[in-house]
């Protein structure tokens, strides 16, 4: 029998909302000398799904823009269409194609998390944390799963002086 993670259960939704909210608030709360940003961020839009099923959940943290609500879906659809484990594989900011969606598989279950509303690398970071929480796996194992499937991981995750590297390794 195939293992299943019910993304629509009240318990799972609250768990995932708490993960997204805590990481979003942590990142947005960083001092301006650590996290530079030329845009006002108002929230993130989140989509987590099991591809090729109706097992999914969508929610917002704070008040994401209409564009963020659209791009969470665009990233997921683009990754699925190209069969990429990362929307970073087809990212092209000049065409409004951004990173922020990851797909990983554990124990016969495949899940995709797509986040939009922060910087692309921050969206990807929160997506990785959501997958780690959903699978009950360490984030480094999730990232290794994505990388082993030829998924593009934002370079900031590996730059020792970058705040996302510090957060990943804390």
Backbone as CSV, one residue per row, in Angstrom:
resi,resn,N_x,N_y,N_z,CA_x,CA_y,CA_z,C_x,C_y,C_z
1,UNK,0.839,-1.191,0.000,0.000,0.000,0.000,0.883,1.253,0.000
2,UNK,0.537,2.209,-0.834,1.299,3.449,-0.948,1.122,4.299,0.308
3,UNK,2.234,4.817,0.803,2.191,5.719,1.947,1.509,7.024,1.527
4,UNK,0.885,7.698,2.484,0.106,8.894,2.162,0.314,9.951,3.250
5,UNK,0.449,11.195,2.835,0.480,12.338,3.754,-0.726,13.196,3.402
6,UNK,-1.689,13.260,4.312,-2.916,14.025,4.066,-2.648,15.506,4.331
7,UNK,-2.483,16.264,3.256,-2.182,17.688,3.382,-3.388,18.514,3.811
8,UNK,-4.578,17.944,3.701,-5.779,18.721,4.020,-6.292,18.501,5.448
9,UNK,-5.592,17.679,6.222,-6.033,17.491,7.607,-5.776,18.784,8.391
10,UNK,-6.663,19.071,9.322,-6.519,20.300,10.122,-5.168,20.359,10.801
11,UNK,-4.733,19.230,11.341,-3.442,19.175,12.046,-2.280,19.514,11.114
12,UNK,-2.293,18.945,9.900,-1.207,19.175,8.938,-1.227,20.627,8.444
13,UNK,-2.418,21.171,8.205,-2.521,22.552,7.743,-1.940,23.502,8.788
14,UNK,-2.307,23.326,10.046,-1.787,24.186,11.115,-0.274,24.037,11.224
15,UNK,0.214,22.809,11.147,1.660,22.557,11.205,2.387,23.327,10.106
16,UNK,1.896,23.211,8.873,2.551,23.857,7.737,2.412,25.377,7.793
17,UNK,1.260,25.867,8.213,1.080,27.316,8.372,2.065,27.867,9.404
18,UNK,2.244,27.154,10.496,3.177,27.605,11.533,4.613,27.638,11.027
19,UNK,4.993,26.630,10.251,6.348,26.598,9.678,6.547,27.789,8.749
20,UNK,5.608,27.994,7.825,5.729,29.097,6.867,5.765,30.446,7.578
21,UNK,4.876,30.628,8.538,4.796,31.901,9.265,6.070,32.171,10.054
22,UNK,6.578,31.170,10.755,7.767,31.398,11.584,8.992,31.740,10.741
23,UNK,9.185,31.031,9.604,10.338,31.337,8.754,10.169,32.668,8.035
24,UNK,8.968,32.975,7.569,8.726,34.265,6.928,9.030,35.405,7.912
25,UNK,8.502,35.302,9.108,8.733,36.355,10.111,10.207,36.458,10.491
26,UNK,10.878,35.318,10.589,12.310,35.325,10.915,13.100,36.045,9.820
27,UNK,12.831,35.711,8.573,13.568,36.321,7.460,13.240,37.803,7.336
28,UNK,11.970,38.165,7.388,11.574,39.571,7.251,12.043,40.399,8.445
29,UNK,12.258,39.765,9.569,12.702,40.474,10.766,14.198,40.716,10.841
30,UNK,14.939,40.219,9.860,16.390,40.435,9.869,16.708,41.912,9.651
31,UNK,17.753,42.410,10.287,18.131,43.820,10.104,18.491,44.128,8.643
32,UNK,18.254,45.362,8.241,18.492,45.785,6.856,19.948,45.640,6.430
33,UNK,20.887,45.685,7.360,22.292,45.511,6.979,22.616,44.036,6.694
34,UNK,21.752,43.134,7.099,21.941,41.708,6.807,21.114,41.299,5.594
35,UNK,19.860,41.744,5.559,18.948,41.393,4.467,18.531,42.662,3.734
36,UNK,19.165,42.915,2.590,18.802,44.080,1.783,17.656,43.703,0.846
37,UNK,16.739,44.645,0.671,15.607,44.411,-0.218,15.083,45.759,-0.690
38,UNK,14.864,45.868,-1.995,14.360,47.126,-2.544,12.842,47.109,-2.716
39,UNK,12.184,46.020,-2.298,10.730,45.915,-2.419,10.103,45.749,-1.041
40,UNK,8.904,46.272,-0.921,8.148,46.063,0.308,7.470,44.696,0.213
41,UNK,7.716,43.849,1.202,7.132,42.511,1.224,5.940,42.524,2.177
42,UNK,4.797,42.036,1.701,3.581,42.112,2.509,3.075,40.751,2.959
43,UNK,3.694,39.677,2.478,3.280,38.334,2.855,3.687,37.336,1.790
44,UNK,3.433,36.071,2.091,3.741,35.013,1.125,2.494,34.178,0.844
45,UNK,2.449,33.657,-0.368,1.404,32.731,-0.793,2.045,31.353,-0.913
46,UNK,1.368,30.344,-0.378,1.936,28.994,-0.282,1.002,27.979,-0.947
47,UNK,1.595,27.060,-1.687,0.901,25.916,-2.266,1.743,24.684,-1.972
48,UNK,1.130,23.675,-1.383,1.804,22.398,-1.154,0.880,21.328,-1.724
49,UNK,1.443,20.460,-2.554,0.598,19.472,-3.207,1.348,18.177,-3.446
50,UNK,0.558,17.137,-3.628,1.065,15.863,-4.099,0.735,15.836,-5.589
51,UNK,1.747,15.914,-6.465,1.480,15.995,-7.894,0.550,14.875,-8.384
52,UNK,-0.269,15.229,-9.356,-1.189,14.303,-10.013,-2.282,13.781,-9.090
53,UNK,-2.565,14.524,-8.016,-3.661,14.177,-7.105,-4.394,15.467,-6.726
54,UNK,-5.443,15.329,-5.941,-6.145,16.489,-5.387,-5.709,16.747,-3.952
55,UNK,-4.664,16.090,-3.527,-4.130,16.250,-2.175,-3.267,17.518,-2.156
56,UNK,-3.845,18.612,-1.664,-3.135,19.891,-1.684,-3.686,20.826,-0.628
57,UNK,-2.894,21.844,-0.340,-3.326,22.918,0.556,-2.725,24.226,0.029
58,UNK,-3.528,25.282,0.085,-3.076,26.623,-0.280,-3.417,27.540,0.886
59,UNK,-2.478,28.430,1.213,-2.744,29.414,2.259,-1.816,30.600,2.094
60,UNK,-2.104,31.636,2.851,-1.297,32.851,2.833,-0.762,33.111,4.231
61,UNK,0.376,33.767,4.282,0.933,34.293,5.517,0.921,35.809,5.357
62,UNK,0.256,36.476,6.240,0.036,37.924,6.184,-0.754,38.280,4.924
63,UNK,-0.376,39.318,4.208,-1.159,39.819,3.074,-0.314,39.827,1.790
64,UNK,-0.106,38.662,1.165,0.706,38.651,-0.053,0.029,39.409,-1.192
65,UNK,0.829,39.870,-2.117,0.305,40.577,-3.281,-0.443,39.612,-4.199
66,UNK,-1.225,40.174,-5.108,-1.914,39.362,-6.107,-0.882,38.624,-6.971
67,UNK,0.241,39.283,-7.254,1.297,38.640,-8.042,1.845,37.416,-7.318
68,UNK,2.050,37.528,-6.003,2.553,36.390,-5.226,1.575,35.220,-5.291
69,UNK,0.289,35.525,-5.212,-0.727,34.469,-5.297,-0.666,33.756,-6.647
70,UNK,-0.431,34.506,-7.704,-0.291,33.919,-9.029,1.000,33.110,-9.144
71,UNK,2.131,33.699,-8.714,3.437,33.065,-8.936,3.619,31.782,-8.142
72,UNK,2.925,31.613,-7.009,3.043,30.332,-6.296,2.544,29.204,-7.181
73,UNK,1.490,29.470,-7.963,0.933,28.457,-8.862,1.808,28.334,-10.109
74,UNK,2.245,29.455,-10.659,3.073,29.432,-11.875,4.337,28.623,-11.639
75,UNK,4.998,28.820,-10.512,6.238,28.086,-10.209,5.982,26.585,-10.140
76,UNK,4.894,26.206,-9.489,4.566,24.789,-9.347,4.225,24.166,-10.700
77,UNK,3.410,24.861,-11.487,3.008,24.338,-12.800,4.223,24.248,-13.722
78,UNK,5.062,25.277,-13.729,6.255,25.267,-14.592,7.170,24.100,-14.229
79,UNK,7.417,23.898,-12.941,8.269,22.793,-12.511,7.669,21.457,-12.919
80,UNK,6.376,21.324,-12.722,5.697,20.073,-13.067,5.735,19.848,-14.579
81,UNK,5.455,20.885,-15.352,5.444,20.788,-16.809,6.812,20.371,-17.351
82,UNK,7.874,20.973,-16.813,9.234,20.654,-17.250,9.808,19.446,-16.528
83,UNK,9.039,18.873,-15.600,9.471,17.739,-14.778,10.771,18.044,-14.053
84,UNK,10.860,19.265,-13.516,12.015,19.699,-12.741,11.691,19.640,-11.258
85,UNK,12.624,19.208,-10.431,12.392,19.206,-8.988,12.551,20.588,-8.353
86,UNK,12.892,21.577,-9.179,13.077,22.941,-8.684,12.666,23.931,-9.769
87,UNK,11.878,24.941,-9.385,11.552,25.984,-10.361,12.788,26.811,-10.687
88,UNK,13.835,26.672,-9.869,15.107,27.330,-10.158,15.748,26.814,-11.432
89,UNK,15.415,25.582,-11.832,15.979,25.021,-13.060,15.576,25.827,-14.286
90,UNK,14.396,26.438,-14.251,13.914,27.215,-15.396,13.723,28.688,-15.040
91,UNK,14.375,29.117,-13.973,14.242,30.517,-13.547,14.843,31.451,-14.589
92,UNK,14.146,32.561,-14.817,14.608,33.597,-15.720,13.882,34.879,-15.317
93,UNK,14.478,35.654,-14.403,13.780,36.836,-13.890,13.323,37.816,-14.961
94,UNK,14.030,37.906,-16.083,13.598,38.832,-17.133,12.272,38.392,-17.761
95,UNK,11.941,37.105,-17.608,10.656,36.578,-18.092,9.682,36.338,-16.932
96,UNK,10.011,36.869,-15.769,9.204,36.696,-14.558,9.045,35.219,-14.177
97,UNK,10.123,34.487,-14.342,10.174,33.087,-13.901,11.165,33.028,-12.745
98,UNK,10.655,32.733,-11.558,11.460,32.821,-10.347,11.593,31.466,-9.661
99,UNK,12.663,31.306,-8.856,12.752,30.104,-8.020,11.745,30.201,-6.870
100,UNK,11.539,29.099,-6.190,10.654,29.107,-5.031,9.824,27.857,-4.887
101,UNK,9.932,26.945,-5.844,9.188,25.688,-5.786,10.180,24.531,-5.793
102,UNK,9.966,23.589,-4.875,10.775,22.368,-4.806,9.860,21.164,-4.769
103,UNK,10.330,20.062,-5.354,9.639,18.783,-5.288,10.614,17.757,-4.729
104,UNK,10.137,16.956,-3.774,10.969,15.907,-3.176,10.116,14.664,-2.969
105,UNK,10.797,13.516,-2.889,10.121,12.239,-2.678,10.808,11.464,-1.566
106,UNK,9.992,10.913,-0.674,10.472,10.039,0.398,9.453,8.928,0.588
107,UNK,9.929,7.708,0.720,9.079,6.550,1.018,7.898,6.432,0.053
108,UNK,8.133,6.697,-1.213,7.089,6.545,-2.213,6.096,7.683,-2.296
109,UNK,6.304,8.746,-1.520,5.416,9.911,-1.550,6.185,11.087,-2.145
110,UNK,5.567,11.763,-3.100,6.150,12.953,-3.710,5.302,14.154,-3.316
111,UNK,5.971,15.200,-2.837,5.297,16.449,-2.502,6.031,17.600,-3.161
112,UNK,5.268,18.624,-3.486,5.821,19.847,-4.056,5.364,21.011,-3.189
113,UNK,6.302,21.883,-2.845,5.990,23.103,-2.112,6.402,24.282,-2.973
114,UNK,5.503,25.251,-3.085,5.763,26.441,-3.889,5.364,27.665,-3.086
115,UNK,6.307,28.591,-2.955,6.103,29.801,-2.163,6.441,31.002,-3.020
116,UNK,5.683,32.080,-2.858,5.969,33.320,-3.556,5.596,34.498,-2.663
117,UNK,6.365,35.572,-2.773,6.078,36.792,-2.030,7.310,37.404,-1.394
118,UNK,8.355,36.601,-1.218,9.635,37.109,-0.725,10.603,37.088,-1.919
119,UNK,11.895,37.226,-1.673,12.864,37.060,-2.753,12.837,35.594,-3.177
120,UNK,13.209,35.308,-4.421,13.154,33.941,-4.934,13.899,32.945,-4.072
121,UNK,15.101,33.294,-3.625,15.875,32.369,-2.805,15.236,32.166,-1.430
122,UNK,14.540,33.207,-0.933,13.821,33.082,0.344,12.573,32.218,0.174
123,UNK,11.887,32.380,-0.948,10.744,31.514,-1.258,11.203,30.055,-1.296
124,UNK,12.327,29.801,-1.959,12.870,28.443,-2.049,13.231,27.918,-0.657
125,UNK,13.823,28.767,0.167,14.187,28.382,1.539,12.944,27.931,2.307
126,UNK,11.887,28.721,2.251,10.653,28.387,2.979,10.035,27.120,2.391
127,UNK,10.083,26.948,1.077,9.583,25.714,0.459,10.338,24.496,0.981
128,UNK,11.659,24.612,1.084,12.461,23.497,1.616,12.079,23.192,3.064
129,UNK,11.861,24.218,3.851,11.470,24.014,5.251,10.082,23.379,5.350
130,UNK,9.177,23.756,4.452,7.843,23.146,4.431,7.914,21.668,4.067
131,UNK,8.729,21.324,3.083,8.887,19.914,2.721,9.510,19.125,3.866
132,UNK,10.511,19.700,4.511,11.137,19.028,5.657,10.104,18.743,6.740
133,UNK,9.248,19.705,7.001,8.210,19.529,8.012,7.175,18.492,7.578
134,UNK,6.718,18.568,6.340,5.696,17.641,5.849,6.192,16.195,5.873
135,UNK,7.465,16.004,5.503,8.044,14.656,5.457,8.643,14.214,6.800
136,UNK,8.737,15.127,7.755,9.425,14.848,9.022,10.866,14.401,8.751
137,UNK,11.529,15.174,7.902,12.915,14.906,7.516,13.752,16.146,7.800
138,UNK,15.046,15.984,8.077,15.918,17.156,8.207,16.015,17.891,6.871
139,UNK,16.131,19.211,6.929,16.149,20.000,5.693,17.333,19.641,4.808
140,UNK,18.481,19.271,5.385,19.624,18.914,4.549,19.332,17.642,3.740
141,UNK,18.544,16.739,4.294,18.159,15.527,3.567,17.188,15.874,2.429
142,UNK,16.292,16.816,2.667,15.368,17.279,1.624,16.161,17.933,0.490
143,UNK,17.093,18.801,0.833,17.893,19.478,-0.193,18.748,18.485,-0.980
144,UNK,19.287,17.494,-0.300,20.078,16.458,-0.986,19.181,15.673,-1.958
145,UNK,17.942,15.382,-1.545,16.976,14.695,-2.398,16.720,15.507,-3.662
146,UNK,16.516,16.812,-3.491,16.263,17.701,-4.633,17.486,17.768,-5.534
147,UNK,18.653,17.947,-4.943,19.898,18.048,-5.713,20.200,16.745,-6.459
148,UNK,19.960,15.594,-5.804,20.188,14.289,-6.447,19.235,14.049,-7.613
149,UNK,18.114,14.761,-7.616,17.162,14.671,-8.729,17.420,15.746,-9.774
150,UNK,18.599,16.366,-9.692,19.029,17.412,-10.631,18.272,18.723,-10.441
151,UNK,17.848,18.975,-9.199,17.171,20.223,-8.888,18.149,21.333,-8.554
152,UNK,17.866,22.511,-9.036,18.687,23.706,-8.800,18.399,24.254,-7.401
153,UNK,19.445,24.360,-6.595,19.356,24.922,-5.251,19.968,26.329,-5.319
154,UNK,19.315,27.341,-4.739,19.893,28.693,-4.785,21.319,28.721,-4.206
155,UNK,22.235,29.395,-4.882,23.628,29.426,-4.412,23.779,30.052,-3.027
156,UNK,22.844,30.914,-2.628,22.913,31.558,-1.318,22.888,30.533,-0.184
157,UNK,22.319,29.345,-0.438,22.249,28.298,0.580,23.644,27.788,0.944
158,UNK,24.632,28.019,0.068,25.971,27.488,0.256,27.027,28.569,0.513
159,UNK,26.603,29.835,0.550,27.537,30.945,0.773,27.609,31.233,2.275
160,UNK,28.748,30.921,2.864,28.878,30.973,4.319,28.586,32.346,4.918
161,UNK,28.699,33.401,4.142,28.433,34.742,4.669,26.993,35.196,4.392
162,UNK,26.157,34.325,3.815,24.780,34.692,3.504,23.849,34.265,4.631
163,UNK,22.834,35.081,4.911,21.925,34.793,6.024,21.144,33.497,5.830
164,UNK,20.849,33.093,4.590,20.128,31.840,4.398,21.010,30.635,4.751
165,UNK,22.287,30.726,4.452,23.230,29.681,4.862,23.255,29.586,6.386
166,UNK,23.333,30.728,7.039,23.375,30.756,8.504,22.089,30.138,9.075
167,UNK,20.929,30.515,8.516,19.662,29.966,9.007,19.566,28.464,8.751
168,UNK,20.039,28.005,7.614,20.013,26.568,7.310,20.885,25.759,8.259
169,UNK,21.941,26.364,8.737,22.920,25.645,9.555,22.848,25.998,11.030
170,UNK,21.746,26.623,11.442,21.637,26.998,12.873,20.789,26.005,13.642
